[in-house]
Amino acid sequence: MAVAGGTKWSMIRPFLVLFLLHTLAIYFFTRGFLLTRTELDSFSHCSDLAQSPCSLPFPNSPSDAPVKSNFTAGERPKDRGCWTTPSVDRLVIIVLDALRFDFVAPSTFFKDKKPWMDKLRVLQKLASEEGLSARIFKAIADPPTTSLQRLKGLTTGGLPTFIDVGNSFGAPAIVEDNLMHQLVKNGKRVLMMGDDTWMQLFPDHFNISYPYPSFDVKDLDTVDNGVIEHLIPSLYKEDWDVLIAHFLGVDHAGHIFGVESEQMINKLEQYNRILEEVVNVLKNQSGAGSLHENTFLIVMGDHGQTTNGDHGGGTAEEVETSVFAMSLKSSPTSISSVLDSDFCHPDLYGKRLCIGIFEQLDFAVTISALLGLPFPFGSIGHVDAELYALSARTWESEGTNTDGCEVLSDLAAWKQNYLKALCINSWQVQRYIDLYSTTSVIGLPLEDLYHVAQLYSEAQSSWSDTMNISCLHGDMGNNILDSLDSSFQQQIDAYSNYLRSVSKLARSAWTEFDLSFMGVGFIFMLISLGFHLVSIRRLSMLCQPYYGGMDVFGIRFSLVSAFLLVAIRAASFLSNSYILAEGRVASFLLSTAGILRLWCSISNWKFPTYELLLLFLNTIIRHGIVAGMLKETSGSTSLFTFYKFIFHTDEKDPMLIVLTYSLPIISLSILAIMISRFLSATSSRMCYRYILFIGTICSYVLISLHWVSEGGLMPSFTFLQYIGKNLAPRLVYAIGFGLLVPSVLSQFLVNGMKKSTENLSISALGLVSSWSSTIIILLGKQGPFAVLIFVSGAWCIVRSSRLESKRRDLGVLIIDPTTVIQWSLLAVCLFFYTGHWCAFDGLRYGAAFIGFDHFNIIRQGFLLAIDTFGVSHILPILGIPFIVILKLQNSNKRVSVDNIFLSLTQVFLIYGLITSTTTTLTIVCVAIQRRHLMVWGLFAPKYVFDAIGLLLTDVLILMASLYYY
């Protein structure tokens, strides 16, 4: 061992204590902050309606017989409903995953026409030509915009809970009341095909199902082809009442290739053909007495996606999707007075086309109203007027000419039907709010509860008055008709105002925060900061005799500079704008530190070679961040985007294509040369040096082979393609693991002084090299350039450090804290430079499938973690000994063995303190902003990434200390 056993463990012990403190802090704060809302175990039943004030019929409605609670097994509900009169017999729901709004709306609705627009022309044509029965909606989803949350929100009518993001790769069955449960309990037969997430959420709800695996994002066709195989034949069958077809091709094409890609356009054109065939089948079977006489078609997205194929956050591109709805029976012309006409433009053929706005929160309750089902108990949605009006039967009066009452006009009949649905809707929401407030641990604010209860009471008080005047007699004039219409509209407005207030209340105060747990977590973080400072202080006391030869001003200036850099970055997390610009903030602070070093060098009359080179590298990083080097896969186009941004060239420029393929290979060659020169500078462990060099070169060759095959430059033989795309990456992973094992074993086999001095550098290089090849291939063609920037930047940072003792006889290295902070800032910059950011849509899912075609949650999760944290955590932390090594080479001192590891421990502690400080400020930020509008879209993901990053930092430092000491 390098040092005595007791000394070794005394240096490792602080890292273990810090890891335990941080684990407790993250556990308690997460338990208090990311609580799910209380899910009630109550369900709606048909018999519940008798308890509501809405169960009394309108004067001109026929008397209803007592309502049956539920249908028995095998019994089919026909024309009579449960809570509302059914207006739809059969329902076809086609879900196009990650359907952007501009995939459906005509390009005339947007400022600029994009290549992906106007591909679903069949929907545009139907909405334009059949405006009485078909309509396009802009649908608004609630973040987080992952498929699990959206499907859960669509079927329960509730707001998503952030903690469910973690279940997106293994969705648990929904246990609260939902639309699927009501369909099954009320005798509806459901057919599902496509995304197998439906089977995980609703394992026992489908009469027939054709599920297909959904997590292989590189596979654009398996799920879609399976749906196509069953969809059209199923439309001719009578063994279902509700058909759900969930396509995934657009979502996967976005993840892999982006929205502007040829693959995306091909998918949209394929969907257009499929939808055209679906519509033709439905129309041909829509005659009187035919199978689809009263079928309702919905084509919808569960969420949107950015132009780079990302989703999960709360940006406009991600939350805005689309819904197309069409009834096979046309509504009367009076529907024009119900449909919103505020968002209208000419379509591609010059005809006026209007688009509605639809909240996905309203989906479950609106579909329940159309099918005559009980509304899900936990739904806080609002029966959407426009979608409800598209069904022709909602315009039919429920009554006949009885008791001297005239049959209402179409519009009055629709308002009467809609008003009854809204009354039931409001009653259901109010009983849910009442029960939730009494059974939930924290509940909702009393002031807000009183406000919504008052709104409901006011709306309900006028309900009976509206009922009393809803009977028209033949001798009544137009004034009475206008009064009735006005009365209906006022009642609709009253209920709508109440329901909007409830949804607003839920969005602002839905999540229950346990402040006591959050406070305990914050206290543990403060304790960890104190322990960090005490440990660093203890090391400083050991080094205090050596500070006598130091420049006091230099020490103070370095400490003040280091404190300000960390404080400024940590304080920036209090602003959502600075969180969004975190990469640029880190780049700015790195430049600031570099300029301070530049000023010190000039003041000492030294030419600032390393300082200028570091500033140049940071300029490249800054351009990379600004250029938007976003999430791509092994065949990464992000480098292509970067070069196009830098050189301002056309994407078809041959020079740009050459640069895209040649520069990564050149960067790999430079890295190989640097490794070779570093190895040649050491004389120990000759055998391992050769193994390390040969293994690294082989990995680089395999990486190049993989890129060539991905770029289509290799002959299109199946075997060669398999070698390049699948076998080469797997060999890279195997070589990396193969280099790691002997490196670890040799550390425990080599003892004494020899290991501590000469072999520290070879051990560090072996550990970094064993990980770097895997990280490079996962990052794509930008990988070698990013690693080259890291290596060059790290070299410049250490070489530019000027904090030195004036006495050469002191056997200790003086570590400048600014050096460690610059090292940390460089790691943060590279995280954003390589296309990551602190959001779930910042995860590059395609990287997890490099070398593999099939999904395995452990394997793909491990590769995704390496891609996400490789260049920002793994390489920088495992490479920390190079700060000591290069400092030792730069100082020309004879430093004792114990002091080398004393300095290494000091660097590890300073690096950990920087990470702990920024995470603590992130905790403060999310605690303050817990009621912010962007808490789930921005602040919570930032906290999750920082918390995982902190624990990963602790684990890596702990493992590195065990390895190096």
ZAMARGU-4260 file (C-alpha; in steps of 0.2 Angstrom, whole numbers, plus 5000, padded with zeros to 4 digits):
<rodrens>
0) 5000/5000/5000 | 5005/5018/4997 | 5003/5023/5015 | 5000/5014/5031 | 4984/5005/5033
5) 4978/5016/5047 | 4982/5032/5037 | 4974/5025/5021 | 4957/5021/5029 | 4958/5038/5039
10) 4958/5046/5021 | 4944/5035/5014 | 4933/5037/5029 | 4927/5055/5026 | 4921/5050/5008
15) 4910/5036/5016 | 4903/5047/5029 | 4899/5060/5015 | 4891/5047/5005 | 4879/5042/5019
20) 4875/5060/5023 | 4871/5064/5005 | 4860/5048/5004 | 4850/5052/5019 | 4848/5070/5013
25) 4842/5065/4996 | 4831/5052/5003 | 4822/5064/5015 | 4821/5078/5003 | 4814/5068/4989
30) 4801/5059/5000 | 4795/5077/5005 | 4796/5085/4988 | 4792/5071/4975 | 4776/5064/4984
35) 4763/5058/4973 | 4745/5065/4976 | 4734/5054/4986 | 4725/5041/4975 | 4708/5038/4982
40) 4701/5020/4981 | 4684/5026/4977 | 4675/5022/4961 | 4660/5029/4952 | 4645/5018/4950
45) 4629/5020/4940 | 4618/5021/4956 | 4628/5036/4962 | 4619/5047/4951 | 4603/5046/4962
50) 4613/5056/4975 | 4616/5070/4964 | 4604/5085/4960 | 4606/5081/4942 | 4596/5065/4942
55) 4579/5074/4940 | 4574/5074/4922 | 4570/5090/4913 | 4552/5093/4911 | 4552/5088/4893
60) 4562/5072/4896 | 4554/5056/4898 | 4553/5048/4915 | 4568/5037/4918 | 4566/5021/4927
65) 4578/5017/4942 | 4596/5017/4936 | 4605/5000/4937 | 4622/5001/4946 | 4632/4991/4934
70) 4629/4979/4920 | 4632/4960/4924 | 4645/4950/4915 | 4639/4947/4897 | 4625/4960/4897
75) 4627/4973/4883 | 4621/4991/4886 | 4612/4996/4871 | 4603/5013/4869 | 4601/5018/4887
80) 4615/5026/4897 | 4621/5026/4914 | 4624/5045/4919 | 4621/5052/4902 | 4612/5047/4887
85) 4624/5038/4875 | 4627/5048/4859 | 4640/5036/4852 | 4639/5018/4849 | 4657/5013/4844
90) 4673/5022/4847 | 4689/5021/4837 | 4704/5029/4845 | 4720/5030/4835 | 4735/5036/4845
95) 4750/5043/4835 | 4763/5044/4849 | 4773/5061/4849 | 4761/5069/4837 | 4766/5087/4835
100) 4752/5100/4832 | 4760/5106/4816 | 4760/5088/4810 | 4741/5089/4808 | 4737/5108/4806
105) 4739/5115/4789 | 4755/5125/4786 | 4745/5140/4783 | 4743/5141/4802 | 4761/5144/4804
110) 4774/5158/4800 | 4786/5146/4791 | 4782/5130/4781 | 4793/5116/4787 | 4797/5099/4778
115) 4786/5089/4790 | 4770/5099/4788 | 4755/5095/4777 | 4759/5076/4777 | 4743/5071/4785
120) 4732/5079/4772 | 4718/5067/4774 | 4714/5074/4791 | 4715/5092/4785 | 4704/5088/4770
125) 4690/5080/4781 | 4691/5095/4794 | 4689/5107/4779 | 4676/5098/4769 | 4665/5090/4783
130) 4666/5104/4796 | 4649/5099/4803 | 4656/5082/4809 | 4675/5083/4809 | 4687/5095/4817
135) 4705/5097/4821 | 4710/5103/4839 | 4726/5109/4847 | 4727/5098/4862 | 4737/5104/4877
140) 4745/5091/4889 | 4751/5093/4906 | 4770/5090/4909 | 4779/5079/4912 | 4776/5074/4894
145) 4781/5055/4895 | 4770/5042/4888 | 4766/5035/4905 | 4760/5051/4913 | 4750/5056/4897
150) 4741/5039/4896 | 4737/5040/4914 | 4731/5057/4913 | 4720/5054/4898 | 4711/5039/4906
155) 4709/5045/4924 | 4706/5064/4920 | 4718/5069/4934 | 4734/5078/4933 | 4751/5069/4932
160) 4762/5066/4946 | 4781/5069/4944 | 4786/5053/4953 | 4779/5042/4939 | 4793/5048/4928
165) 4803/5034/4936 | 4790/5021/4931 | 4791/5025/4912 | 4801/5010/4909 | 4790/4999/4920
170) 4773/5006/4921 | 4763/5000/4936 | 4745/4996/4934 | 4733/5010/4937 | 4723/5007/4953
175) 4712/5022/4954 | 4696/5025/4944 | 4698/5027/4926 | 4690/5027/4909 | 4696/5009/4905
180) 4689/5003/4921 | 4672/5011/4918 | 4671/5004/4900 | 4674/4986/4907 | 4662/4987/4922
185) 4648/4994/4910 | 4649/4980/4898 | 4660/4988/4884 | 4671/4977/4874 | 4688/4985/4872
190) 4701/4980/4858 | 4719/4986/4860 | 4733/4985/4848 | 4751/4993/4848 | 4761/5000/4862
195) 4762/4987/4876 | 4762/5001/4889 | 4743/4999/4889 | 4744/4981/4895 | 4755/4987/4909
200) 4743/5000/4914 | 4727/4990/4911 | 4732/4972/4912 | 4714/4965/4914 | 4704/4977/4904
205) 4705/4971/4886 | 4694/4958/4878 | 4706/4957/4864 | 4724/4964/4863 | 4739/4964/4852
210) 4753/4972/4862 | 4770/4975/4855 | 4786/4980/4864 | 4789/4999/4864 | 4806/5003/4871
215) 4817/4998/4856 | 4818/5016/4850 | 4829/5011/4835 | 4814/5000/4829 | 4803/5011/4819
220) 4791/4998/4811 | 4788/4983/4822 | 4774/4991/4833 | 4767/5000/4818 | 4767/4985/4806
225) 4758/4975/4820 | 4744/4988/4822 | 4742/4989/4803 | 4740/4970/4802 | 4725/4970/4814
230) 4718/4988/4812 | 4709/4987/4795 | 4702/4969/4798 | 4696/4973/4815 | 4685/4988/4808
235) 4674/4975/4799 | 4671/4965/4815 | 4657/4967/4828 | 4667/4960/4843 | 4672/4977/4850
240) 4664/4993/4856 | 4680/5003/4859 | 4695/5000/4848 | 4712/5008/4853 | 4727/5008/4841
245) 4743/5015/4847 | 4757/5019/4834 | 4775/5022/4839 | 4784/5025/4823 | 4784/5044/4824
250) 4790/5044/4842 | 4805/5033/4838 | 4809/5042/4822 | 4810/5058/4832 | 4821/5050/4845
255) 4833/5043/4833 | 4833/5055/4818 | 4824/5071/4823 | 4808/5079/4816 | 4817/5085/4800
260) 4823/5068/4795 | 4818/5058/4779 | 4812/5044/4791 | 4800/5055/4800 | 4792/5062/4784
265) 4791/5044/4777 | 4782/5039/4793 | 4769/5053/4792 | 4766/5049/4774 | 4763/5031/4779
270) 4751/5036/4793 | 4742/5047/4780 | 4739/5032/4769 | 4733/5021/4784 | 4721/5035/4790
275) 4714/5037/4773 | 4710/5018/4772 | 4703/5019/4790 | 4691/5033/4785 | 4686/5024/4769
280) 4681/5008/4778 | 4671/5018/4791 | 4662/5028/4779 | 4658/5013/4768 | 4650/5005/4783
285) 4641/5021/4790 | 4624/5019/4782 | 4608/5017/4791 | 4608/5001/4801 | 4626/4997/4796
290) 4641/4993/4807 | 4648/5011/4809 | 4632/5021/4808 | 4636/5030/4824 | 4654/5027/4826
295) 4665/5041/4832 | 4684/5042/4826 | 4697/5051/4836 | 4715/5052/4830 | 4726/5060/4843
300) 4744/5062/4850 | 4748/5058/4869 | 4761/5073/4868 | 4772/5083/4856 | 4790/5083/4853
305) 4804/5095/4850 | 4812/5096/4833 | 4826/5085/4839 | 4813/5072/4844 | 4814/5075/4863
310) 4799/5075/4875 | 4796/5074/4894 | 4797/5093/4898 | 4785/5107/4898 | 4790/5117/4882
315) 4777/5122/4870 | 4783/5110/4857 | 4781/5096/4870 | 4764/5100/4878 | 4756/5104/4861
320) 4749/5090/4852 | 4734/5087/4841 | 4717/5079/4841 | 4706/5075/4826 | 4688/5070/4829
325) 4675/5065/4817 | 4657/5058/4819 | 4650/5047/4805 | 4634/5056/4807 | 4634/5074/4803
330) 4628/5087/4816 | 4615/5101/4811 | 4621/5117/4805 | 4618/5125/4822 | 4634/5117/4827
335) 4643/5133/4820 | 4637/5143/4835 | 4645/5131/4847 | 4662/5128/4838 | 4675/5141/4842
340) 4680/5152/4827 | 4694/5162/4835 | 4708/5152/4828 | 4704/5151/4809 | 4715/5153/4793
345) 4713/5147/4775 | 4718/5130/4772 | 4730/5124/4758 | 4716/5126/4745 | 4710/5143/4752
350) 4695/5137/4761 | 4692/5144/4779 | 4697/5131/4792 | 4695/5134/4811 | 4704/5124/4824
355) 4698/5121/4842 | 4708/5121/4858 | 4707/5105/4869 | 4714/5101/4886 | 4719/5083/4888
360) 4713/5084/4906 | 4695/5084/4898 | 4697/5068/4888 | 4691/5055/4900 | 4676/5064/4906
365) 4671/5070/4888 | 4672/5052/4881 | 4663/5045/4897 | 4649/5058/4893 | 4648/5053/4874
370) 4647/5034/4879 | 4635/5036/4894 | 4647/5030/4907 | 4650/5035/4925 | 4664/5048/4925
375) 4680/5042/4933 | 4679/5047/4952 | 4696/5057/4952 | 4693/5066/4936 | 4694/5085/4937
380) 4691/5088/4918 | 4678/5097/4910 | 4666/5090/4897 | 4673/5098/4881 | 4659/5108/4872
385) 4666/5106/4854 | 4670/5088/4855 | 4653/5084/4863 | 4644/5094/4849 | 4652/5084/4835
390) 4642/5069/4840 | 4625/5071/4831 | 4615/5063/4844 | 4619/5076/4857 | 4608/5087/4846
395) 4593/5077/4848 | 4580/5081/4861 | 4577/5068/4875 | 4559/5071/4876 | 4543/5071/4865
400) 4528/5082/4865 | 4522/5077/4882 | 4513/5088/4896 | 4510/5102/4883 | 4529/5104/4881
405) 4536/5108/4863 | 4551/5099/4857 | 4566/5110/4858 | 4576/5117/4843 | 4592/5109/4839
410) 4603/5121/4848 | 4591/5122/4863 | 4591/5103/4864 | 4610/5102/4863 | 4612/5115/4876
415) 4600/5105/4887 | 4609/5089/4885 | 4626/5098/4887 | 4620/5106/4903 | 4614/5090/4910
420) 4632/5083/4907 | 4640/5098/4915 | 4629/5097/4930 | 4634/5079/4933 | 4652/5084/4929
425) 4652/5098/4942 | 4644/5087/4955 | 4656/5073/4952 | 4671/5085/4953 | 4664/5093/4969
430) 4661/5076/4978 | 4679/5071/4973 | 4686/5088/4980 | 4676/5085/4996 | 4682/5068/4999
435) 4700/5072/4994 | 4701/5086/5006 | 4695/5076/5021 | 4705/5060/5018 | 4721/5067/5011
440) 4735/5070/5023 | 4737/5089/5019 | 4723/5092/5007 | 4720/5108/4998 | 4720/5126/5005
445) 4705/5130/5015 | 4703/5147/5007 | 4703/5140/4989 | 4691/5126/4994 | 4679/5139/5001
450) 4680/5148/4985 | 4676/5133/4973 | 4663/5127/4985 | 4654/5144/4984 | 4656/5144/4965
455) 4648/5127/4964 | 4634/5132/4976 | 4630/5147/4965 | 4629/5137/4950 | 4619/5123/4958
460) 4606/5136/4965 | 4601/5141/4948 | 4599/5124/4941 | 4582/5121/4947 | 4576/5138/4940
465) 4583/5133/4923 | 4574/5117/4924 | 4558/5125/4928 | 4558/5137/4912 | 4564/5123/4901
470) 4547/5118/4896 | 4541/5127/4880 | 4523/5129/4876 | 4516/5132/4858 | 4510/5150/4862
475) 4526/5156/4869 | 4535/5170/4858 | 4552/5173/4853 | 4556/5183/4869 | 4553/5167/4879
480) 4564/5157/4867 | 4578/5170/4869 | 4576/5170/4888 | 4577/5151/4888 | 4593/5151/4877
485) 4600/5164/4888 | 4596/5154/4904 | 4604/5139/4897 | 4620/5148/4892 | 4621/5157/4909
490) 4620/5140/4918 | 4633/5133/4906 | 4644/5147/4910 | 4642/5145/4928 | 4647/5127/4928
495) 4661/5130/4916 | 4668/5144/4928 | 4667/5132/4942 | 4676/5118/4933 | 4690/5130/4927
500) 4693/5136/4944 | 4695/5118/4951 | 4707/5114/4937 | 4717/5130/4941 | 4717/5126/4959
505) 4723/5108/4956 | 4737/5114/4945 | 4743/5127/4957 | 4742/5116/4973 | 4740/5098/4968
510) 4756/5091/4974 | 4758/5088/4993 | 4774/5094/4999 | 4780/5087/5016 | 4790/5102/5023
515) 4796/5092/5038 | 4805/5079/5027 | 4811/5092/5015 | 4818/5102/5030 | 4827/5086/5037
520) 4835/5083/5020 | 4841/5101/5019 | 4848/5099/5037 | 4858/5084/5032 | 4865/5093/5017
525) 4871/5107/5028 | 4879/5094/5040 | 4888/5087/5024 | 4894/5104/5020 | 4901/5107/5037
530) 4909/5090/5037 | 4917/5094/5020 | 4924/5110/5027 | 4930/5102/5043 | 4939/5088/5033
535) 4947/5101/5022 | 4952/5111/5036 | 4960/5096/5045 | 4970/5093/5029 | 4975/5111/5029
540) 4981/5110/5046 | 4993/5096/5041 | 4999/5107/5027 | 5000/5123/5038 | 5019/5122/5040
545) 5022/5122/5022 | 5012/5138/5019 | 5025/5148/5026 | 5034/5150/5010 | 5018/5155/5001
550) 5012/5172/4994 | 4999/5177/5007 | 4990/5188/4994 | 4990/5174/4981 | 4982/5162/4994
555) 4968/5174/4998 | 4965/5179/4980 | 4964/5161/4975 | 4952/5157/4990 | 4941/5172/4986
560) 4940/5169/4968 | 4936/5150/4971 | 4922/5155/4983 | 4914/5168/4971 | 4914/5156/4956
565) 4905/5143/4966 | 4893/5155/4974 | 4889/5163/4958 | 4885/5147/4949 | 4875/5140/4964
570) 4865/5156/4966 | 4860/5156/4947 | 4849/5141/4951 | 4837/5152/4960 | 4832/5158/4942
575) 4823/5148/4930 | 4831/5158/4916 | 4848/5154/4922 | 4844/5135/4924 | 4839/5135/4906
580) 4855/5143/4901 | 4866/5133/4914 | 4878/5127/4901 | 4882/5145/4895 | 4883/5151/4913
585) 4896/5137/4917 | 4905/5142/4901 | 4905/5161/4906 | 4912/5156/4923 | 4926/5145/4915
590) 4931/5160/4904 | 4931/5171/4920 | 4942/5160/4929 | 4953/5159/4913 | 4954/5178/4912
595) 4959/5179/4930 | 4973/5166/4927 | 4978/5176/4911 | 4979/5192/4921 | 4990/5184/4934
600) 5002/5177/4921 | 5004/5194/4913 | 5007/5202/4930 | 5021/5190/4933 | 5028/5194/4915
605) 5025/5176/4909 | 5018/5172/4892 | 5000/5165/4895 | 5001/5150/4883 | 4990/5138/4893
610) 4978/5152/4898 | 4975/5157/4880 | 4973/5140/4874 | 4960/5136/4888 | 4950/5152/4882
615) 4951/5146/4864 | 4944/5129/4869 | 4930/5137/4880 | 4925/5147/4864 | 4923/5131/4855
620) 4913/5124/4869 | 4902/5139/4870 | 4898/5138/4851 | 4894/5120/4853 | 4882/5124/4867
625) 4874/5138/4857 | 4873/5128/4841 | 4862/5116/4851 | 4871/5100/4851 | 4856/5090/4856
630) 4852/5072/4859 | 4856/5060/4845 | 4863/5043/4843 | 4878/5034/4837 | 4875/5040/4819
635) 4875/5057/4827 | 4871/5072/4817 | 4875/5084/4831 | 4893/5086/4825 | 4886/5089/4808
640) 4874/5103/4815 | 4889/5110/4824 | 4900/5111/4809 | 4886/5119/4799 | 4883/5132/4813
645) 4902/5136/4814 | 4906/5136/4795 | 4889/5143/4789 | 4889/5131/4775 | 4874/5122/4766
650) 4870/5104/4773 | 4874/5097/4755 | 4891/5104/4755 | 4904/5090/4751 | 4916/5098/4762
655) 4904/5098/4777 | 4901/5079/4774 | 4920/5076/4773 | 4923/5086/4790 | 4909/5076/4798
660) 4918/5059/4795 | 4936/5065/4795 | 4937/5075/4810 | 4931/5062/4822 | 4944/5050/4815
665) 4958/5063/4816 | 4952/5067/4834 | 4954/5048/4839 | 4971/5048/4831 | 4977/5063/4841
670) 4970/5054/4857 | 4980/5038/4853 | 4996/5048/4850 | 4993/5057/4867 | 4991/5041/4876
675) 5006/5033/4867 | 5017/5048/4873 | 5010/5048/4891 | 5014/5029/4892 | 5031/5031/4885
680) 5035/5043/4899 | 5033/5030/4912 | 5044/5015/4914 | 5034/5004/4926 | 5022/4990/4923
685) 5029/4987/4905 | 5017/4972/4901 | 5001/4982/4907 | 5007/4997/4897 | 5007/4987/4881
690) 4990/4979/4885 | 4983/4996/4888 | 4989/5004/4872 | 4984/4989/4861 | 4967/4988/4869
695) 4964/5007/4866 | 4970/5006/4848 | 4959/4991/4844 | 4944/5001/4852 | 4947/5016/4842
700) 4948/5005/4826 | 4931/4997/4830 | 4923/5014/4834 | 4929/5020/4817 | 4922/5004/4809
705) 4905/5007/4818 | 4904/5025/4811 | 4908/5020/4793 | 4894/5007/4794 | 4881/5019/4802
710) 4885/5031/4788 | 4881/5019/4774 | 4899/5020/4768 | 4902/5001/4770 | 4896/4988/4757
715) 4878/4984/4761 | 4881/4965/4765 | 4871/4960/4780 | 4886/4952/4788 | 4897/4967/4787
720) 4883/4978/4792 | 4880/4967/4808 | 4899/4968/4812 | 4899/4987/4810 | 4883/4991/4819
725) 4881/4978/4832 | 4897/4968/4835 | 4909/4982/4834 | 4901/4992/4849 | 4900/4976/4859
730) 4918/4972/4857 | 4922/4990/4862 | 4912/4987/4878 | 4921/4971/4881 | 4938/4978/4878
735) 4934/4992/4890 | 4929/4979/4903 | 4944/4969/4899 | 4956/4984/4902 | 4947/4988/4918
740) 4950/4971/4926 | 4969/4970/4925 | 4970/4988/4930 | 4961/4985/4946 | 4970/4968/4950
745) 4987/4976/4947 | 4983/4990/4960 | 4981/4977/4973 | 4996/4967/4968 | 5008/4981/4967
750) 5014/4988/4984 | 5026/5000/4992 | 5034/5016/4986 | 5034/5011/4968 | 5016/5010/4967
755) 5013/5027/4975 | 5024/5037/4964 | 5028/5031/4947 | 5012/5020/4946 | 5000/5033/4951
760) 5000/5040/4933 | 4999/5023/4924 | 4985/5018/4936 | 4975/5034/4932 | 4978/5032/4914
765) 4972/5014/4914 | 4956/5018/4923 | 4952/5033/4912 | 4956/5024/4896 | 4945/5008/4901
770) 4930/5020/4902 | 4934/5032/4888 | 4931/5021/4873 | 4914/5016/4879 | 4910/5034/4882
775) 4916/5040/4865 | 4906/5027/4855 | 4890/5031/4865 | 4892/5050/4862 | 4893/5047/4843
780) 4905/5056/4831 | 4906/5071/4844 | 4913/5059/4857 | 4932/5060/4852 | 4931/5079/4850
785) 4923/5081/4867 | 4936/5069/4875 | 4950/5078/4866 | 4943/5095/4873 | 4942/5088/4890
790) 4960/5081/4890 | 4967/5097/4882 | 4957/5108/4894 | 4962/5099/4909 | 4980/5100/4904
795) 4979/5119/4902 | 4970/5121/4919 | 4983/5112/4929 | 4998/5120/4919 | 4991/5138/4921
800) 4990/5136/4940 | 5002/5149/4948 | 5000/5145/4966 | 5017/5139/4972 | 5028/5138/4987
805) 5044/5149/4985 | 5053/5136/4995 | 5059/5121/4986 | 5063/5110/5001 | 5045/5108/5006
810) 5039/5090/5002 | 5021/5095/4999 | 5010/5101/4984 | 5000/5116/4986 | 4983/5113/4978
815) 4975/5129/4971 | 4956/5127/4974 | 4953/5138/4958 | 4961/5123/4948 | 4948/5111/4955
820) 4934/5123/4951 | 4939/5125/4933 | 4940/5106/4932 | 4922/5105/4938 | 4916/5119/4927
825) 4924/5111/4912 | 4915/5095/4916 | 4898/5104/4917 | 4902/5113/4901 | 4905/5096/4892
830) 4889/5089/4899 | 4879/5102/4889 | 4891/5102/4874 | 4888/5084/4871 | 4869/5087/4869
835) 4863/5083/4887 | 4853/5095/4899 | 4844/5093/4915 | 4828/5086/4909 | 4821/5070/4905
840) 4820/5075/4887 | 4838/5077/4888 | 4841/5059/4889 | 4848/5052/4873 | 4838/5036/4873
845) 4846/5031/4856 | 4863/5029/4864 | 4857/5015/4875 | 4854/5004/4859 | 4871/5006/4851
850) 4876/4988/4848 | 4859/4981/4852 | 4842/4979/4844 | 4832/4973/4858 | 4828/4981/4875
855) 4834/4975/4892 | 4831/4987/4906 | 4847/4984/4915 | 4859/4984/4900 | 4850/4999/4892
860) 4849/5008/4908 | 4868/5005/4911 | 4873/5012/4894 | 4861/5027/4895 | 4869/5031/4912
865) 4886/5030/4905 | 4881/5041/4890 | 4873/5054/4902 | 4886/5055/4915 | 4901/5049/4906
870) 4910/5065/4901 | 4903/5076/4915 | 4906/5064/4930 | 4915/5048/4926 | 4930/5054/4916
875) 4933/5070/4927 | 4932/5062/4943 | 4942/5046/4939 | 4955/5058/4931 | 4957/5069/4946
880) 4974/5061/4950 | 4980/5070/4935 | 4978/5086/4944 | 4991/5080/4957 | 5002/5071/4944
885) 5003/5086/4932 | 5006/5098/4947 | 5020/5087/4953 | 5028/5087/4936 | 5026/5106/4935
890) 5033/5109/4952 | 5050/5100/4950 | 5049/5095/4969 | 5053/5080/4978 | 5037/5076/4987
895) 5034/5062/5000 | 5023/5048/4996 | 5011/5052/5011 | 5010/5070/5004 | 5005/5065/4987
900) 4990/5056/4993 | 4986/5070/5006 | 4985/5081/4991 | 4974/5069/4981 | 4962/5068/4996
905) 4962/5087/4997 | 4957/5088/4978 | 4944/5074/4980 | 4936/5084/4995 | 4937/5101/4986
910) 4928/5093/4971 | 4915/5085/4982 | 4912/5101/4991 | 4909/5110/4975 | 4896/5097/4969
915) 4888/5097/4987 | 4887/5116/4987 | 4878/5117/4970 | 4866/5103/4975 | 4862/5112/4991
920) 4857/5127/4982 | 4847/5117/4970 | 4837/5110/4985 | 4835/5128/4991 | 4829/5133/4974
925) 4816/5119/4972 | 4810/5122/4989 | 4807/5140/4986 | 4799/5137/4969 | 4789/5122/4973
930) 4773/5132/4968 | 4781/5139/4953 | 4772/5136/4936 | 4787/5127/4929 | 4791/5116/4945
935) 4788/5099/4936 | 4794/5105/4919 | 4810/5113/4925 | 4815/5114/4943 | 4811/5096/4948
940) 4820/5088/4934 | 4835/5099/4938 | 4834/5093/4956 | 4833/5075/4951 | 4849/5076/4939
945) 4859/5086/4952 | 4854/5073/4966 | 4859/5058/4955 | 4875/5068/4950 | 4879/5071/4968
950) 4877/5052/4973 | 4886/5047/4958 | 4900/5059/4962 | 4901/5052/4980 | 4902/5034/4973
955) 4915/5038/4960 | 4926/5047/4973 | 4924/5033/4986 | 4928/5020/4972 | 4943/5030/4966
960) 4950/5032/4983 | 4949/5013/4986 | 4957/5011/4969 | 4971/5024/4970 | 4976/5023/4989
</rodrens>
